[in-house]
């Protein structure tokens, strides 16, 4: 089984070098791949990298 790294809002904001507010706006508009689990947003690093490659 392959381990997939899950990032928090703060971690993905730092990784993408944007503000937390930007991440929340992208989430609201469905622009960034994410999962909501137990009321918290999580981001698979592999999906974020693929999303960036598609931009």
Buried (B, 14 or more C-beta within 10 A) or exposed (E): EEEEEBBEBEBBBEBBEEEEEBBBEBBEEEEBBBEEEEEEBBBBBEBBEEBEEEE
